[in-house]
Amino acid sequence: MQEKIITCTECPMGCSVTVTLDGERVINVVGNTCPRGKTYAINEVSCPRRVVTTTVKTDKGNPLAVKTDGSIKKSEIFNVMKIINGITVKTPIKIGDVIYENISEDINLVASDEIE
């Protein structure tokens, strides 16, 4: 048996959650004050995921803030960043415009800022 202690980031409470594992199988989760904390903890120890926020180049030379519209596997972040680093978008861009479709597992890269 192994225990992992993680801080839940699902809400502002920041609960310290202890996950007990038998190999890779989750046996128990304690310390969460809401059901979302339990789900977060199980996902975090089995397949951590993150929303990627960064910038891409534009044809005007100034950077455009972008983010993934869902979380991607943490193990895929470097591959996604290689793709993002090769992108140059044409302006104008509006918030929510899809910059790159299906960058990872049906997750899109979208604009989180506007450039006219």
Biopython code that builds the backbone (N, CA, C, O; Angstrom):
import numpy as np
from Bio.PDB.StructureBuilder import StructureBuilder

atoms = [
    (1, "MET", "N", (0.846, -1.186, 0.000)),
    (1, "MET", "CA", (0.000, 0.000, 0.000)),
    (1, "MET", "C", (0.890, 1.248, 0.000)),
    (1, "MET", "O", (1.963, 1.283, 0.603)),
    (2, "GLN", "N", (0.400, 2.253, -0.695)),
    (2, "GLN", "CA", (1.112, 3.520, -0.789)),
    (2, "GLN", "C", (0.108, 4.643, -0.591)),
    (2, "GLN", "O", (-1.046, 4.536, -1.006)),
    (3, "GLU", "N", (0.551, 5.718, 0.043)),
    (3, "GLU", "CA", (-0.305, 6.886, 0.218)),
    (3, "GLU", "C", (0.313, 8.078, -0.502)),
    (3, "GLU", "O", (1.520, 8.309, -0.443)),
    (4, "LYS", "N", (-0.555, 8.828, -1.186)),
    (4, "LYS", "CA", (-0.136, 10.070, -1.823)),
    (4, "LYS", "C", (-1.002, 11.181, -1.263)),
    (4, "LYS", "O", (-2.222, 11.048, -1.172)),
    (5, "ILE", "N", (-0.359, 12.280, -0.889)),
    (5, "ILE", "CA", (-1.082, 13.444, -0.377)),
    (5, "ILE", "C", (-1.023, 14.516, -1.450)),
    (5, "ILE", "O", (0.054, 14.904, -1.904)),
    (6, "ILE", "N", (-2.199, 14.988, -1.850)),
    (6, "ILE", "CA", (-2.280, 16.028, -2.868)),
    (6, "ILE", "C", (-3.169, 17.153, -2.368)),
    (6, "ILE", "O", (-3.998, 16.960, -1.478)),
    (7, "THR", "N", (-2.990, 18.313, -2.943)),
    (7, "THR", "CA", (-3.857, 19.454, -2.645)),
    (7, "THR", "C", (-4.869, 19.573, -3.772)),
    (7, "THR", "O", (-4.506, 19.723, -4.938)),
    (8, "CYS", "N", (-6.120, 19.504, -3.414)),
    (8, "CYS", "CA", (-7.197, 19.603, -4.401)),
    (8, "CYS", "C", (-7.310, 21.041, -4.892)),
    (8, "CYS", "O", (-7.241, 21.984, -4.104)),
    (9, "THR", "N", (-7.484, 21.199, -6.204)),
    (9, "THR", "CA", (-7.622, 22.531, -6.796)),
    (9, "THR", "C", (-8.989, 22.735, -7.447)),
    (9, "THR", "O", (-9.160, 23.644, -8.259)),
    (10, "GLU", "N", (-9.945, 21.907, -7.101)),
    (10, "GLU", "CA", (-11.280, 22.013, -7.698)),
    (10, "GLU", "C", (-12.062, 23.214, -7.184)),
    (10, "GLU", "O", (-12.955, 23.710, -7.871)),
    (11, "CYS", "N", (-11.742, 23.679, -6.002)),
    (11, "CYS", "CA", (-12.419, 24.859, -5.462)),
    (11, "CYS", "C", (-11.420, 25.619, -4.583)),
    (11, "CYS", "O", (-10.311, 25.132, -4.363)),
    (12, "PRO", "N", (-11.781, 26.775, -4.087)),
    (12, "PRO", "CA", (-10.850, 27.575, -3.285)),
    (12, "PRO", "C", (-10.473, 26.971, -1.926)),
    (12, "PRO", "O", (-9.550, 27.468, -1.280)),
    (13, "MET", "N", (-11.155, 25.923, -1.480)),
    (13, "MET", "CA", (-10.858, 25.327, -0.162)),
    (13, "MET", "C", (-9.446, 24.752, -0.099)),
    (13, "MET", "O", (-8.803, 24.821, 0.949)),
    (14, "GLY", "N", (-8.952, 24.184, -1.199)),
    (14, "GLY", "CA", (-7.597, 23.623, -1.229)),
    (14, "GLY", "C", (-7.389, 22.503, -0.236)),
    (14, "GLY", "O", (-6.395, 22.496, 0.489)),
    (15, "CYS", "N", (-8.307, 21.556, -0.190)),
    (15, "CYS", "CA", (-8.226, 20.445, 0.769)),
    (15, "CYS", "C", (-6.969, 19.606, 0.555)),
    (15, "CYS", "O", (-6.539, 19.389, -0.578)),
    (16, "SER", "N", (-6.396, 19.148, 1.640)),
    (16, "SER", "CA", (-5.308, 18.189, 1.595)),
    (16, "SER", "C", (-5.942, 16.800, 1.578)),
    (16, "SER", "O", (-6.543, 16.368, 2.561)),
    (17, "VAL", "N", (-5.801, 16.119, 0.462)),
    (17, "VAL", "CA", (-6.470, 14.843, 0.249)),
    (17, "VAL", "C", (-5.437, 13.724, 0.242)),
    (17, "VAL", "O", (-4.408, 13.821, -0.426)),
    (18, "THR", "N", (-5.716, 12.668, 0.986)),
    (18, "THR", "CA", (-4.838, 11.511, 1.023)),
    (18, "THR", "C", (-5.473, 10.391, 0.213)),
    (18, "THR", "O", (-6.617, 10.002, 0.449)),
    (19, "VAL", "N", (-4.709, 9.881, -0.748)),
    (19, "VAL", "CA", (-5.170, 8.797, -1.607)),
    (19, "VAL", "C", (-4.339, 7.560, -1.271)),
    (19, "VAL", "O", (-3.109, 7.595, -1.311)),
    (20, "THR", "N", (-5.022, 6.473, -0.943)),
    (20, "THR", "CA", (-4.353, 5.203, -0.669)),
    (20, "THR", "C", (-4.439, 4.338, -1.916)),
    (20, "THR", "O", (-5.512, 4.132, -2.481)),
    (21, "LEU", "N", (-3.270, 3.835, -2.333)),
    (21, "LEU", "CA", (-3.181, 3.035, -3.550)),
    (21, "LEU", "C", (-2.676, 1.632, -3.234)),
    (21, "LEU", "O", (-1.839, 1.438, -2.354)),
    (22, "ASP", "N", (-3.200, 0.668, -3.966)),
    (22, "ASP", "CA", (-2.665, -0.693, -3.967)),
    (22, "ASP", "C", (-2.154, -0.898, -5.381)),
    (22, "ASP", "O", (-2.922, -1.236, -6.281)),
    (23, "GLY", "N", (-0.868, -0.696, -5.576)),
    (23, "GLY", "CA", (-0.325, -0.658, -6.928)),
    (23, "GLY", "C", (-0.806, 0.613, -7.599)),
    (23, "GLY", "O", (-0.492, 1.717, -7.157)),
    (24, "GLU", "N", (-1.576, 0.451, -8.677)),
    (24, "GLU", "CA", (-2.141, 1.620, -9.362)),
    (24, "GLU", "C", (-3.631, 1.768, -9.082)),
    (24, "GLU", "O", (-4.274, 2.680, -9.602)),
    (25, "ARG", "N", (-4.174, 0.886, -8.271)),
    (25, "ARG", "CA", (-5.608, 0.909, -7.956)),
    (25, "ARG", "C", (-5.862, 1.754, -6.719)),
    (25, "ARG", "O", (-5.215, 1.571, -5.687)),
    (26, "VAL", "N", (-6.811, 2.684, -6.828)),
    (26, "VAL", "CA", (-7.182, 3.553, -5.707)),
    (26, "VAL", "C", (-8.048, 2.742, -4.737)),
    (26, "VAL", "O", (-9.073, 2.176, -5.117)),
    (27, "ILE", "N", (-7.607, 2.703, -3.473)),
    (27, "ILE", "CA", (-8.320, 1.961, -2.438)),
    (27, "ILE", "C", (-9.199, 2.886, -1.603)),
    (27, "ILE", "O", (-10.324, 2.536, -1.246)),
    (28, "ASN", "N", (-8.668, 4.084, -1.294)),
    (28, "ASN", "CA", (-9.395, 4.990, -0.404)),
    (28, "ASN", "C", (-8.980, 6.438, -0.673)),
    (28, "ASN", "O", (-7.849, 6.716, -1.072)),
    (29, "VAL", "N", (-9.919, 7.340, -0.447)),
    (29, "VAL", "CA", (-9.658, 8.777, -0.563)),
    (29, "VAL", "C", (-10.258, 9.441, 0.659)),
    (29, "VAL", "O", (-11.447, 9.281, 0.934)),
    (30, "VAL", "N", (-9.431, 10.196, 1.408)),
    (30, "VAL", "CA", (-9.924, 10.919, 2.581)),
    (30, "VAL", "C", (-9.377, 12.338, 2.596)),
    (30, "VAL", "O", (-8.322, 12.617, 2.026)),
    (31, "GLY", "N", (-10.103, 13.226, 3.252)),
    (31, "GLY", "CA", (-9.656, 14.610, 3.421)),
    (31, "GLY", "C", (-10.411, 15.592, 2.556)),
    (31, "GLY", "O", (-10.319, 16.800, 2.778)),
    (32, "ASN", "N", (-11.156, 15.109, 1.576)),
    (32, "ASN", "CA", (-11.927, 16.011, 0.717)),
    (32, "ASN", "C", (-13.204, 16.428, 1.438)),
    (32, "ASN", "O", (-13.822, 15.630, 2.142)),
    (33, "THR", "N", (-13.592, 17.693, 1.254)),
    (33, "THR", "CA", (-14.825, 18.163, 1.891)),
    (33, "THR", "C", (-16.008, 18.143, 0.935)),
    (33, "THR", "O", (-17.143, 18.383, 1.348)),
    (34, "CYS", "N", (-15.753, 17.858, -0.349)),
    (34, "CYS", "CA", (-16.852, 17.767, -1.308)),
    (34, "CYS", "C", (-16.583, 16.602, -2.258)),
    (34, "CYS", "O", (-15.450, 16.130, -2.351)),
    (35, "PRO", "N", (-17.607, 16.137, -2.960)),
    (35, "PRO", "CA", (-17.430, 15.015, -3.886)),
    (35, "PRO", "C", (-16.458, 15.316, -5.032)),
    (35, "PRO", "O", (-15.789, 14.414, -5.536)),
    (36, "ARG", "N", (-16.385, 16.589, -5.440)),
    (36, "ARG", "CA", (-15.456, 16.946, -6.522)),
    (36, "ARG", "C", (-14.014, 16.665, -6.117)),
    (36, "ARG", "O", (-13.189, 16.318, -6.962)),
    (37, "GLY", "N", (-13.705, 16.811, -4.832)),
    (37, "GLY", "CA", (-12.353, 16.552, -4.347)),
    (37, "GLY", "C", (-11.952, 15.103, -4.509)),
    (37, "GLY", "O", (-10.808, 14.801, -4.849)),
    (38, "LYS", "N", (-12.887, 14.213, -4.269)),
    (38, "LYS", "CA", (-12.603, 12.780, -4.430)),
    (38, "LYS", "C", (-12.319, 12.466, -5.895)),
    (38, "LYS", "O", (-11.349, 11.775, -6.208)),
    (39, "THR", "N", (-13.155, 12.968, -6.786)),
    (39, "THR", "CA", (-12.963, 12.744, -8.222)),
    (39, "THR", "C", (-11.632, 13.327, -8.685)),
    (39, "THR", "O", (-10.891, 12.688, -9.432)),
    (40, "TYR", "N", (-11.335, 14.552, -8.233)),
    (40, "TYR", "CA", (-10.073, 15.194, -8.598)),
    (40, "TYR", "C", (-8.887, 14.344, -8.147)),
    (40, "TYR", "O", (-7.956, 14.114, -8.920)),
    (41, "ALA", "N", (-8.920, 13.883, -6.910)),
    (41, "ALA", "CA", (-7.805, 13.108, -6.350)),
    (41, "ALA", "C", (-7.589, 11.811, -7.127)),
    (41, "ALA", "O", (-6.453, 11.451, -7.437)),
    (42, "ILE", "N", (-8.664, 11.121, -7.436)),
    (42, "ILE", "CA", (-8.539, 9.868, -8.185)),
    (42, "ILE", "C", (-7.933, 10.139, -9.563)),
    (42, "ILE", "O", (-7.033, 9.421, -9.998)),
    (43, "ASN", "N", (-8.424, 11.168, -10.244)),
    (43, "ASN", "CA", (-7.879, 11.506, -11.564)),
    (43, "ASN", "C", (-6.430, 11.961, -11.484)),
    (43, "ASN", "O", (-5.625, 11.646, -12.360)),
    (44, "GLU", "N", (-6.102, 12.695, -10.443)),
    (44, "GLU", "CA", (-4.745, 13.240, -10.303)),
    (44, "GLU", "C", (-3.706, 12.133, -10.112)),
    (44, "GLU", "O", (-2.588, 12.251, -10.613)),
    (45, "VAL", "N", (-4.051, 11.076, -9.409)),
    (45, "VAL", "CA", (-3.078, 9.998, -9.207)),
    (45, "VAL", "C", (-3.083, 8.994, -10.347)),
    (45, "VAL", "O", (-2.089, 8.295, -10.547)),
    (46, "SER", "N", (-4.175, 8.901, -11.100)),
    (46, "SER", "CA", (-4.228, 7.900, -12.164)),
    (46, "SER", "C", (-3.866, 8.480, -13.539)),
    (46, "SER", "O", (-3.158, 7.833, -14.311)),
    (47, "CYS", "N", (-4.335, 9.670, -13.847)),
    (47, "CYS", "CA", (-4.042, 10.297, -15.147)),
    (47, "CYS", "C", (-4.210, 11.804, -15.016)),
    (47, "CYS", "O", (-5.249, 12.346, -15.391)),
    (48, "PRO", "N", (-3.195, 12.487, -14.486)),
    (48, "PRO", "CA", (-3.319, 13.936, -14.277)),
    (48, "PRO", "C", (-3.526, 14.685, -15.590)),
    (48, "PRO", "O", (-2.943, 14.345, -16.620)),
    (49, "ARG", "N", (-4.363, 15.702, -15.527)),
    (49, "ARG", "CA", (-4.698, 16.514, -16.701)),
    (49, "ARG", "C", (-4.584, 17.992, -16.344)),
    (49, "ARG", "O", (-4.758, 18.382, -15.190)),
    (50, "ARG", "N", (-4.290, 18.802, -17.352)),
    (50, "ARG", "CA", (-4.139, 20.236, -17.149)),
    (50, "ARG", "C", (-4.705, 21.016, -18.326)),
    (50, "ARG", "O", (-4.678, 20.543, -19.462)),
    (51, "VAL", "N", (-5.214, 22.204, -18.056)),
    (51, "VAL", "CA", (-5.530, 23.168, -19.112)),
    (51, "VAL", "C", (-4.227, 23.896, -19.407)),
    (51, "VAL", "O", (-3.534, 24.339, -18.491)),
    (52, "VAL", "N", (-3.897, 24.019, -20.685)),
    (52, "VAL", "CA", (-2.665, 24.700, -21.093)),
    (52, "VAL", "C", (-3.012, 26.137, -21.454)),
    (52, "VAL", "O", (-3.890, 26.379, -22.281)),
    (53, "THR", "N", (-2.328, 27.083, -20.838)),
    (53, "THR", "CA", (-2.471, 28.500, -21.176)),
    (53, "THR", "C", (-1.104, 29.026, -21.592)),
    (53, "THR", "O", (-0.104, 28.806, -20.908)),
    (54, "THR", "N", (-1.076, 29.727, -22.727)),
    (54, "THR", "CA", (0.191, 30.234, -23.255)),
    (54, "THR", "C", (-0.116, 31.316, -24.291)),
    (54, "THR", "O", (-1.206, 31.888, -24.281)),
    (55, "THR", "N", (0.813, 31.594, -25.163)),
    (55, "THR", "CA", (0.602, 32.558, -26.242)),
    (55, "THR", "C", (1.066, 31.947, -27.560)),
    (55, "THR", "O", (1.876, 31.021, -27.588)),
    (56, "VAL", "N", (0.528, 32.494, -28.654)),
    (56, "VAL", "CA", (0.999, 32.149, -29.996)),
    (56, "VAL", "C", (1.375, 33.439, -30.715)),
    (56, "VAL", "O", (0.959, 34.529, -30.323)),
    (57, "LYS", "N", (2.171, 33.295, -31.774)),
    (57, "LYS", "CA", (2.573, 34.443, -32.579)),
    (57, "LYS", "C", (1.423, 34.865, -33.482)),
    (57, "LYS", "O", (0.592, 34.047, -33.877)),
    (58, "THR", "N", (1.389, 36.148, -33.800)),
    (58, "THR", "CA", (0.405, 36.656, -34.772)),
    (58, "THR", "C", (1.147, 37.291, -35.937)),
    (58, "THR", "O", (2.342, 37.579, -35.863)),
    (59, "ASP", "N", (0.400, 37.501, -37.015)),
    (59, "ASP", "CA", (0.990, 38.142, -38.187)),
    (59, "ASP", "C", (1.350, 39.601, -37.939)),
    (59, "ASP", "O", (2.087, 40.196, -38.726)),
    (60, "LYS", "N", (0.841, 40.186, -36.855)),
    (60, "LYS", "CA", (1.172, 41.574, -36.494)),
    (60, "LYS", "C", (2.399, 41.651, -35.586)),
    (60, "LYS", "O", (2.884, 42.742, -35.286)),
    (61, "GLY", "N", (2.898, 40.500, -35.152)),
    (61, "GLY", "CA", (4.088, 40.480, -34.316)),
    (61, "GLY", "C", (3.827, 40.443, -32.827)),
    (61, "GLY", "O", (4.722, 40.099, -32.054)),
    (62, "ASN", "N", (2.623, 40.789, -32.406)),
    (62, "ASN", "CA", (2.339, 40.747, -30.977)),
    (62, "ASN", "C", (1.742, 39.382, -30.609)),
    (62, "ASN", "O", (1.063, 38.761, -31.427)),
    (63, "PRO", "N", (1.994, 38.918, -29.383)),
    (63, "PRO", "CA", (1.494, 37.601, -28.986)),
    (63, "PRO", "C", (-0.007, 37.625, -28.698)),
    (63, "PRO", "O", (-0.566, 38.651, -28.312)),
    (64, "LEU", "N", (-0.639, 36.477, -28.895)),
    (64, "LEU", "CA", (-2.054, 36.290, -28.610)),
    (64, "LEU", "C", (-2.193, 35.262, -27.506)),
    (64, "LEU", "O", (-1.642, 34.165, -27.604)),
    (65, "ALA", "N", (-2.924, 35.605, -26.455)),
    (65, "ALA", "CA", (-3.173, 34.661, -25.362)),
    (65, "ALA", "C", (-4.127, 33.568, -25.844)),
    (65, "ALA", "O", (-5.154, 33.850, -26.461)),
    (66, "VAL", "N", (-3.770, 32.319, -25.554)),
    (66, "VAL", "CA", (-4.582, 31.170, -25.936)),
    (66, "VAL", "C", (-4.645, 30.176, -24.782)),
    (66, "VAL", "O", (-3.843, 30.234, -23.850)),
    (67, "LYS", "N", (-5.616, 29.260, -24.860)),
    (67, "LYS", "CA", (-5.707, 28.185, -23.880)),
    (67, "LYS", "C", (-6.434, 27.016, -24.507)),
    (67, "LYS", "O", (-7.143, 27.174, -25.500)),
    (68, "THR", "N", (-6.258, 25.845, -23.927)),
    (68, "THR", "CA", (-7.021, 24.700, -24.388)),
    (68, "THR", "C", (-8.423, 24.802, -23.809)),
    (68, "THR", "O", (-8.606, 25.285, -22.692)),
    (69, "ASP", "N", (-9.419, 24.345, -24.575)),
    (69, "ASP", "CA", (-10.802, 24.456, -24.103)),
    (69, "ASP", "C", (-11.215, 23.276, -23.221)),
    (69, "ASP", "O", (-12.396, 23.094, -22.925)),
    (70, "GLY", "N", (-10.252, 22.499, -22.817)),
    (70, "GLY", "CA", (-10.451, 21.393, -21.885)),
    (70, "GLY", "C", (-9.090, 20.952, -21.391)),
    (70, "GLY", "O", (-8.062, 21.435, -21.868)),
    (71, "SER", "N", (-9.079, 20.046, -20.447)),
    (71, "SER", "CA", (-7.799, 19.595, -19.908)),
    (71, "SER", "C", (-7.224, 18.469, -20.751)),
    (71, "SER", "O", (-7.953, 17.626, -21.274)),
    (72, "ILE", "N", (-5.905, 18.473, -20.872)),
    (72, "ILE", "CA", (-5.201, 17.435, -21.619)),
    (72, "ILE", "C", (-4.330, 16.644, -20.658)),
    (72, "ILE", "O", (-3.992, 17.118, -19.574)),
    (73, "LYS", "N", (-3.971, 15.435, -21.069)),
    (73, "LYS", "CA", (-3.094, 14.613, -20.240)),
    (73, "LYS", "C", (-1.785, 15.364, -20.006)),
    (73, "LYS", "O", (-1.215, 15.946, -20.929)),
    (74, "LYS", "N", (-1.327, 15.340, -18.777)),
    (74, "LYS", "CA", (-0.083, 16.017, -18.422)),
    (74, "LYS", "C", (1.078, 15.479, -19.272)),
    (74, "LYS", "O", (1.996, 16.222, -19.619)),
    (75, "SER", "N", (1.027, 14.208, -19.594)),
    (75, "SER", "CA", (2.087, 13.594, -20.401)),
    (75, "SER", "C", (2.103, 14.112, -21.846)),
    (75, "SER", "O", (3.089, 13.909, -22.554)),
    (76, "GLU", "N", (1.040, 14.769, -22.292)),
    (76, "GLU", "CA", (0.952, 15.292, -23.654)),
    (76, "GLU", "C", (1.341, 16.770, -23.772)),
    (76, "GLU", "O", (1.401, 17.302, -24.880)),
    (77, "ILE", "N", (1.603, 17.433, -22.652)),
    (77, "ILE", "CA", (1.838, 18.877, -22.678)),
    (77, "ILE", "C", (3.019, 19.258, -23.573)),
    (77, "ILE", "O", (2.921, 20.223, -24.332)),
    (78, "PHE", "N", (4.124, 18.528, -23.501)),
    (78, "PHE", "CA", (5.282, 18.890, -24.329)),
    (78, "PHE", "C", (4.960, 18.743, -25.816)),
    (78, "PHE", "O", (5.391, 19.572, -26.617)),
    (79, "ASN", "N", (4.217, 17.713, -26.199)),
    (79, "ASN", "CA", (3.811, 17.550, -27.604)),
    (79, "ASN", "C", (2.910, 18.695, -28.047)),
    (79, "ASN", "O", (3.075, 19.230, -29.143)),
    (80, "VAL", "N", (1.968, 19.067, -27.205)),
    (80, "VAL", "CA", (1.059, 20.170, -27.512)),
    (80, "VAL", "C", (1.837, 21.474, -27.644)),
    (80, "VAL", "O", (1.562, 22.270, -28.542)),
    (81, "MET", "N", (2.799, 21.700, -26.764)),
    (81, "MET", "CA", (3.595, 22.933, -26.832)),
    (81, "MET", "C", (4.447, 22.994, -28.102)),
    (81, "MET", "O", (4.677, 24.083, -28.628)),
    (82, "LYS", "N", (4.915, 21.861, -28.601)),
    (82, "LYS", "CA", (5.655, 21.857, -29.869)),
    (82, "LYS", "C", (4.760, 22.356, -31.002)),
    (82, "LYS", "O", (5.189, 23.141, -31.848)),
    (83, "ILE", "N", (3.519, 21.892, -31.006)),
    (83, "ILE", "CA", (2.566, 22.344, -32.023)),
    (83, "ILE", "C", (2.308, 23.844, -31.868)),
    (83, "ILE", "O", (2.361, 24.597, -32.839)),
    (84, "ILE", "N", (2.031, 24.261, -30.639)),
    (84, "ILE", "CA", (1.709, 25.665, -30.369)),
    (84, "ILE", "C", (2.865, 26.583, -30.776)),
    (84, "ILE", "O", (2.633, 27.651, -31.342)),
    (85, "ASN", "N", (4.083, 26.185, -30.499)),
    (85, "ASN", "CA", (5.243, 27.020, -30.826)),
    (85, "ASN", "C", (5.416, 27.227, -32.329)),
    (85, "ASN", "O", (6.106, 28.156, -32.748)),
    (86, "GLY", "N", (4.796, 26.371, -33.145)),
    (86, "GLY", "CA", (4.891, 26.515, -34.589)),
    (86, "GLY", "C", (3.737, 27.284, -35.216)),
    (86, "GLY", "O", (3.681, 27.430, -36.437)),
    (87, "ILE", "N", (2.822, 27.774, -34.397)),
    (87, "ILE", "CA", (1.634, 28.452, -34.910)),
    (87, "ILE", "C", (1.856, 29.955, -35.030)),
    (87, "ILE", "O", (2.399, 30.587, -34.123)),
    (88, "THR", "N", (1.431, 30.520, -36.160)),
    (88, "THR", "CA", (1.312, 31.972, -36.335)),
    (88, "THR", "C", (-0.092, 32.214, -36.871)),
    (88, "THR", "O", (-0.452, 31.689, -37.925)),
    (89, "VAL", "N", (-0.887, 33.004, -36.157)),
    (89, "VAL", "CA", (-2.273, 33.237, -36.566)),
    (89, "VAL", "C", (-2.415, 34.566, -37.290)),
    (89, "VAL", "O", (-1.668, 35.516, -37.054)),
    (90, "LYS", "N", (-3.398, 34.599, -38.180)),
    (90, "LYS", "CA", (-3.725, 35.835, -38.895)),
    (90, "LYS", "C", (-4.785, 36.590, -38.110)),
    (90, "LYS", "O", (-5.752, 36.005, -37.623)),
    (91, "THR", "N", (-4.589, 37.882, -37.996)),
    (91, "THR", "CA", (-5.549, 38.737, -37.308)),
    (91, "THR", "C", (-6.593, 39.196, -38.319)),
    (91, "THR", "O", (-6.311, 39.169, -39.517)),
    (92, "PRO", "N", (-7.777, 39.612, -37.901)),
    (92, "PRO", "CA", (-8.235, 39.795, -36.524)),
    (92, "PRO", "C", (-8.651, 38.469, -35.874)),
    (92, "PRO", "O", (-9.013, 37.507, -36.552)),
    (93, "ILE", "N", (-8.586, 38.453, -34.550)),
    (93, "ILE", "CA", (-8.949, 37.290, -33.744)),
    (93, "ILE", "C", (-9.892, 37.747, -32.644)),
    (93, "ILE", "O", (-9.672, 38.787, -32.024)),
    (94, "LYS", "N", (-10.924, 36.984, -32.405)),
    (94, "LYS", "CA", (-11.880, 37.257, -31.320)),
    (94, "LYS", "C", (-11.732, 36.207, -30.229)),
    (94, "LYS", "O", (-11.304, 35.084, -30.495)),
    (95, "ILE", "N", (-12.085, 36.572, -29.001)),
    (95, "ILE", "CA", (-12.073, 35.615, -27.894)),
    (95, "ILE", "C", (-12.949, 34.418, -28.254)),
    (95, "ILE", "O", (-14.079, 34.580, -28.714)),
    (96, "GLY", "N", (-12.428, 33.248, -28.045)),
    (96, "GLY", "CA", (-13.169, 32.019, -28.316)),
    (96, "GLY", "C", (-12.929, 31.433, -29.692)),
    (96, "GLY", "O", (-13.327, 30.297, -29.953)),
    (97, "ASP", "N", (-12.277, 32.191, -30.594)),
    (97, "ASP", "CA", (-11.966, 31.636, -31.912)),
    (97, "ASP", "C", (-11.078, 30.404, -31.754)),
    (97, "ASP", "O", (-10.151, 30.404, -30.943)),
    (98, "VAL", "N", (-11.357, 29.366, -32.520)),
    (98, "VAL", "CA", (-10.523, 28.162, -32.488)),
    (98, "VAL", "C", (-9.262, 28.442, -33.289)),
    (98, "VAL", "O", (-9.315, 28.759, -34.477)),
    (99, "ILE", "N", (-8.143, 28.319, -32.622)),
    (99, "ILE", "CA", (-6.842, 28.566, -33.238)),
    (99, "ILE", "C", (-6.292, 27.281, -33.851)),
    (99, "ILE", "O", (-5.681, 27.300, -34.920)),
    (100, "TYR", "N", (-6.519, 26.158, -33.153)),
    (100, "TYR", "CA", (-6.047, 24.853, -33.628)),
    (100, "TYR", "C", (-7.054, 23.815, -33.161)),
    (100, "TYR", "O", (-7.254, 23.621, -31.962)),
    (101, "GLU", "N", (-7.684, 23.152, -34.119)),
    (101, "GLU", "CA", (-8.709, 22.162, -33.799)),
    (101, "GLU", "C", (-8.071, 20.817, -33.447)),
    (101, "GLU", "O", (-7.110, 20.386, -34.083)),
    (102, "ASN", "N", (-8.620, 20.170, -32.431)),
    (102, "ASN", "CA", (-8.163, 18.834, -31.994)),
    (102, "ASN", "C", (-6.661, 18.784, -31.731)),
    (102, "ASN", "O", (-5.958, 17.919, -32.253)),
    (103, "ILE", "N", (-6.185, 19.709, -30.925)),
    (103, "ILE", "CA", (-4.754, 19.729, -30.606)),
    (103, "ILE", "C", (-4.360, 18.498, -29.787)),
    (103, "ILE", "O", (-3.211, 18.058, -29.831)),
    (104, "SER", "N", (-5.321, 17.946, -29.041)),
    (104, "SER", "CA", (-5.115, 16.714, -28.282)),
    (104, "SER", "C", (-6.469, 16.168, -27.845)),
    (104, "SER", "O", (-7.225, 16.859, -27.162)),
    (105, "GLU", "N", (-6.779, 14.946, -28.229)),
    (105, "GLU", "CA", (-7.988, 14.246, -27.767)),
    (105, "GLU", "C", (-9.265, 15.077, -27.865)),
    (105, "GLU", "O", (-9.968, 15.227, -26.865)),
    (106, "ASP", "N", (-9.578, 15.608, -29.010)),
    (106, "ASP", "CA", (-10.787, 16.423, -29.226)),
    (106, "ASP", "C", (-10.803, 17.721, -28.427)),
    (106, "ASP", "O", (-11.860, 18.327, -28.248)),
    (107, "ILE", "N", (-9.656, 18.143, -27.953)),
    (107, "ILE", "CA", (-9.522, 19.429, -27.242)),
    (107, "ILE", "C", (-8.970, 20.437, -28.246)),
    (107, "ILE", "O", (-8.022, 20.155, -28.979)),
    (108, "ASN", "N", (-9.589, 21.624, -28.262)),
    (108, "ASN", "CA", (-9.159, 22.683, -29.175)),
    (108, "ASN", "C", (-8.319, 23.725, -28.444)),
    (108, "ASN", "O", (-8.425, 23.893, -27.229)),
    (109, "LEU", "N", (-7.483, 24.418, -29.213)),
    (109, "LEU", "CA", (-6.760, 25.578, -28.713)),
    (109, "LEU", "C", (-7.561, 26.793, -29.140)),
    (109, "LEU", "O", (-7.820, 26.977, -30.329)),
    (110, "VAL", "N", (-7.960, 27.633, -28.177)),
    (110, "VAL", "CA", (-8.809, 28.777, -28.474)),
    (110, "VAL", "C", (-8.171, 30.081, -27.996)),
    (110, "VAL", "O", (-7.344, 30.095, -27.084)),
    (111, "ALA", "N", (-8.580, 31.171, -28.636)),
    (111, "ALA", "CA", (-8.084, 32.500, -28.264)),
    (111, "ALA", "C", (-8.726, 32.914, -26.947)),
    (111, "ALA", "O", (-9.931, 32.746, -26.760)),
    (112, "SER", "N", (-7.935, 33.449, -26.044)),
    (112, "SER", "CA", (-8.472, 33.974, -24.787)),
    (112, "SER", "C", (-8.268, 35.495, -24.714)),
    (112, "SER", "O", (-8.317, 36.093, -23.639)),
    (113, "ASP", "N", (-8.038, 36.099, -25.883)),
    (113, "ASP", "CA", (-7.889, 37.539, -26.004)),
    (113, "ASP", "C", (-8.327, 37.923, -27.416)),
    (113, "ASP", "O", (-8.604, 37.057, -28.246)),
    (114, "GLU", "N", (-8.385, 39.223, -27.677)),
    (114, "GLU", "CA", (-8.761, 39.719, -28.993)),
    (114, "GLU", "C", (-7.656, 40.587, -29.561)),
    (114, "GLU", "O", (-7.000, 41.338, -28.839)),
    (115, "ILE", "N", (-7.461, 40.473, -30.867)),
    (115, "ILE", "CA", (-6.539, 41.353, -31.582)),
    (115, "ILE", "C", (-7.234, 41.760, -32.873)),
    (115, "ILE", "O", (-7.660, 40.908, -33.653)),
    (116, "GLU", "N", (-7.346, 43.055, -33.093)),
    (116, "GLU", "CA", (-7.993, 43.554, -34.326)),
    (116, "GLU", "C", (-7.018, 43.648, -35.455)),
    (116, "GLU", "O", (-7.388, 44.046, -36.559)),
]
sb = StructureBuilder()
sb.init_structure("model")
sb.init_model(0)
sb.init_chain("A")
sb.init_seg("    ")
for serial, (resi, resn, name, xyz) in enumerate(atoms, 1):
    if name == "N":
        sb.init_residue(resn, " ", resi, " ")
    sb.init_atom(name, np.array(xyz, "f"), 0.0, 1.0, " ", f" {name:<3s}", serial, name[0])
structure = sb.get_structure()
